[in-house]
């Protein structure tokens, strides 16, 4: 558990990071909802504040007066425990409250949260601190969503606005070559999965439990744009035998012919980034592919996706808060070539795969289900993860938009099979040694 000084510092850091992510935006940018999965940036600012008001201040701050009687309705997301809310696909219809009013709301709640952290009595501090830490990790999730939602908002604008010029993401051409890929072999046997009892983790990462693994191999880096381009040019989007049935229907219905944000102009492939449109770099990890596309690519390559147990086993020995990788704090906001980000972690136990953390979330072949012995929390917190354990697949490792302090080897992200607007990529696996 964080002490008061640590919690106050963490709170200030996270809240300031969220605000900084919105600084490049115009007021008009804050209201756009480019598709139902995307929330307007203004809503993210309000919802992350709503979390602290509803779960902490209303309960622990004596005499607390809510900032606005309607904000509980406007900024609720999916919490049935807190009553009615604006429908998810209608969040972009709210021109009011203004961006300034939402920022004033944040300031109002921040002032009272800092006072609560400083003055709450010891009998209540432990529970309040745990809720506050959860709220801050919740906000870090929304920091990543802010980045990916802004990218979708800008990519659907014919002006192709630049969110933030970034020299680190400006290089790269179609002729770039990726580092040669290799395979790392793992013996079969009993392994342990899940978060330890100490330290922060979401409930879906626990309890820690044993799992049986067969021998397997894992690629030492994610699949690249160049490798994916070979799949595309070999008719990958035209061969139904490579696809799961639901995926083929989705690809046909949506007209998928390439990953999201790829466009073929002037005879060559270009990709939309948060730094604007630029030539596709073949050496970068492919991103913005659905589970369906990842599975089709793996089948085309004669391989498969790793299970989440295999992925976590391979990540064992890497730092809980990874120093390697390309994360939100690095400012690139785009996947980096293998070895182009921070140094890859090494291990005395033998070779470790590179880019396991940061750059792109990696689809696994595992459905998002409860671990053995999992018990969903009662009350509102039970709605955070447990009720989504249906029709979702697990992703691991974080992305270039994930805060570094937010990720860990046991972290389980999850999305429906057809989602592409996150920085989702592919790492191949294979059976046997």
N, C-alpha and C positions, 0 to 999 in steps of 0.2 A: 504494500500500500504506500502511496506517495505521502510524504509529510506535507505540512501546509506550505512551506516555501517551494517545494518541488511542484506541488499542484498549482500554485499561483503562477509559477514560471511557465509551466506547460500550458496553462489556460491562456496566458497572454500571447505566447508564441503561436498557438493554433489560431486564435481569433485574429491576430494580426496577419497571418498568412492568408486566411480567407479573404480579408479585405484587400490585401495586396493583389490577389488574383483578379479582382474586379477593377483595379485601377486603370487598366488600358481600355476599359469599355466606355462607350458613350451611354448616356441615360437610355436612349432608344434600344441599345443592345440588351439591356437588363430585362426587357419585357418579352422578347421573342421566344416562342415555343415552336421549333421547327418540325417536331414530330411528337407523338404522345410520350415516347420514352424520355424525351428531353424536357427538363424543367427550366424555366427562365432563371437567369442568374439571380434576379431579385428574390425569387422564391427560395433558392438555396440559402441566401443570406438570412431570410426570415425564418425558414424551417430550422436551421441549426440553432437559432436563438430560441425559438419555441421550445426546443428540447430541454434547454436549461430552465426556462420559465416553468414548464409543465412538471418536469420530474424532480426539480430541486427547489426552486424559489417558492413555488406554491406550497410545498410541503415543509421546508425547513426554515424559510425566512419569516420570522415572526412579523405579522402585520403587513405582509407583502400585498401590494396593489398591482394587479396586472396592467401592463402598459396600455392595452386596448382590448375592449371586450370582444371584438370580432377576430382578433389575430389568432386566437385558439382554433377557430374554424378555418381561417384562410391558410394557415401554415401547418396544419396537421397533414401527415402524409398518408399512412395506411393504418393508423392506430384506432381500431374499433373501440378500445377502452376509453378513448377521449372523445367519442361521439362523431357527429357528422363533420364533413370536410368538403372542400372544393374538389370536384372530380379531377383525377390526375391529368386527363387530356384537356382540361379547361383552365389550367394554371396560367396559360398565356393570355387569357381573356381579361385579366385583371390589370387595368391601367393604374388603378389605385390599390393600395397605398403607393406613394411615390418612392423612388429610390432613396431620397433624403429621409422620408419617414421611416423606412426600413432601417436605414443606418442609425437613425435616432433611437429606434427600438433596440438595436444591438448595443448602443452605448448605455442605454437605460439598464438593460439586463447585465451587461458587463460590470457596471459599477456595483450593482447589488450582489453579483456573484463573487466579486473580489472581497466585498465586505463579509459575505457568508463564509468564505474560506478562512478568513482571518478570525471571525468571532464565534462561529458555531461551537457549541459545547462539546467536550470530549465524548460524552455518551452517544452523540449523533454523528460525530465526525467520520467515523469509519464508514458507515453506510453512505453518507453524503459524498465522501471522497471517492468511493467506488462508483457511484452514479456519475459523478463529475468526470472521472477518468473515462468511463464508457461514453459519455457525451462528447468528450474531446476526440476519441477515436471515431465516433460517429461523424463528427465534423470533418475529420481527415478523409473519411470516405466521400463526403460531399465536396471536399476540395478536388479530389480526382474527378468526380462527376462534373464539377464546374468546368474543369479543363476540357473534358470530352464533350460536354454539352455546348460550350462556346465554339469548339471546333466544328461541330455539326451545324450550329447556327451560321457561322461564317462560311462554311462550305456550301450551304444552300443559297447563299447570296450571290447573284451573278457578278457582283463587283469583286468577289473573292478577297474580302478584307484581310489585312495582316493584323493578327492579334498582338504579336510581340516579335519584332525583328530579333533573330537569333543567329549569330555568326556560326555557332557550332552546328547548326542544322542546315546551313546554306550550301555546304559542299556536297559532292556526290553526283555521279552521272550514270547513265545506263551502262557504260563500259567498266564501271568499278567491279572488282573481283573480291569475293568474300574469302576469308581464311578457309583453307581446306577443312572439311568436317571429318571427325573420327568418332569411333564408338567406344564407350566405356562399359565394361562388363561388370555385372553384379551377381554374386552367388545367391542362391535361394536360401530359405530358412525363415526363422521367426524374427520379426522386427516389431518395434513399438512405434505407434503413431499417436499423434495428438499432443496437446500442450501439457506441460507440467502443471502441478497444482500451484506453484508460485508464479507471480508475475501476471500481467494482464493478458487475457485471451478471451475471445468470444465463447459463448456457451457451446457453439457448434464445433469447437476444436477439442472438446472434452466429452467423456473422460479419456485419459490415455489408456490405450489398450493394445493388445498383441494382434498381429496379422501374419499370415503365412504368405511368403513370396516364392515364386518360382524363379529360376535363373532368368535374367533379362539383360538387355543392353539399352543404353540411352545415348542419344546424340549429344556431343559435347557443346553444341550451340543450337539456338533456334533455327528453324528454316528461314531462308533468306528470300528477298523479293525476286532475285534471279532464279532461284530454284522453283519458286511458285510460278514465275513467268513461264518456265519450261512446261509445267503442268497445264497452264492456260493455253499455251501455243500448241500443245499436244492434244487439244480438244477436251480438256478436263471439264469444261462447262457444257459440253455437248454429249458426253458419254454417261448415260443414265446408270450404267452398270457400276460406276464408281461411287454412286451416291446412295445414302439411305433414302427410303421412299419419301418420307416427309420432307427431307432436304431437297430432293429433286423437284417435288411439287412447289416448294417455296422458291427455289431458284428460278423455275419457269415462270411462276406467277409474278415474281418481282423483277424478272429480267436480269438476273445477276449474270455478268460476264467477266467480272474481275472483282478484287476486294473493294470494299467501300473506299472512296476517295481516289481511286485510280481513274485516270481518264486518258484516252489516246488522242493526242492532238499533234498536228504538224508531223505526223509519221512516227512519233515516238510516245512512250508512256510517260505521263506526268502524275504527280501525286499532290493532293492538297494537304498542306501542313498548317500549323498555327503561325508559321512564318510566311504563309502564302503558297502559291502553286510553284512547284519546281520539278525538274526532271527526276524520274524514278532512279534511286540508287539500288542497283542489283545486290549490293553487299549488305544492305540493312536487313534486319529481321522483318519479315512480312507481318503486317498488322491489319487490324480491322477485318478479320475473317471470322465467320460464324463457326460454331461447332460442326455444322454440316460441311462447310468448305474444308475445315481442318481434317475431318474424317475422310472426305473424298481424296484430298491430297495424300494422306497417309496410305490409303488403299492403292492409289496410282503409283506411289513409291514402293509398294510391296512391303510396307511396314504398318505400324499402328500407333495410336496415341498411348502414352503411359497411363497407368492407373494412378490415382492420387497416392496410394500406398507406395508405389515404386518411386514416384516423384519425391515424396517426403523422405523416403529412405536414402535417396541419392543426395538430398540436401543436408543430411545429417552431418554435423561437424562444422557447418557454416554458422556464422554469427547470428545470434538472435535478432540483432538490429544490423543488417548487412552493411558493411562499409563499401563493398563493391557494388557495381551496377550503376545504372543511369536512372535517377529518381527525380521527383518534382523539384527538389532543392537545387539540382544541377542546372535547371533553367533551359535545358535543351527542348523539352516537351515534344520529343520525337525519338523513336528508337534509334540507337546508335549501332554502328558496325561492331562486330565482335572485336573486343580489345580497344575500341575507341573511347569507351567510357572510363570509369575508374577501374583500377586494377582488379583482375579476377582473383577471387579468394583461392588460396591453396590449403592443403590439408596434409598433415603427417600421415594420415591413414591411406594415402594414395591419391591418384588423379581425381579431380572433381570436375563436373561439367561446368562450362562457363555460362555467364548471363542467366543464371538461375533466378536471380533477383533483379527486378527493374526491367526496363525496356518494354517487354510485352508480357501480359498475362498469358499463361500457357494452358490451353485446353487439355484436360485429361479425359480419359475414357470412362470416368466414374460418375455415376449419377449422384446428385446431392441428396444424401440420406443421413439419418441419425447414426452416430457411432453406437456400438453396443453399450448399453447402460445409460444412454443419454436420457435426461429428464428435462423437459421444457420448463423454463421458469414460469411461475404463476404471475398473473397481473400483466401490466403493460409490457414489461421486458420480455415476456414470453412471445410477444408478437415480433420481436426483432429479427430472429433467425428461424426459429422452429417451424413457423407456419408456412414457410416457403419451401419445405422439403418435398417438392413435387414438381416434375417436369422441368428440372434444372440440371445443368452439368457443372462439375467443379472445375475451377481454374486455380492455378497456383503461381506464386512468385512475384506478383506486383508488376508495375509498369513504369514508364517514364513519367507518368502523372501521379504516381503513388508517393506520399510522403515517406521518407526513409525510415522514420521512427515508427511507422504504422505496420510494417511488414515483418514477418517471421516465418520460419520454415513450416509451422503448423497451420498457417493462415489459410482458410478455405473461402475463396470467392465463388460465386455461383451466378449463372445467367441461363435463361432459356436458350435452346439450341440455335435459334435464328438471329440472335443479337450480334451486331457488327460495329456499333459506334464506339465501343470501348477499344482500348489498345490491346486487342486479343490476338495471340499468335500461336505458333505450332512448334513443338519439339517432338521429334520422332522417337519411337521405341521399337524394340524387337524382342522376340523370344530367344532364349538360350544364350549361351556364352560364345 
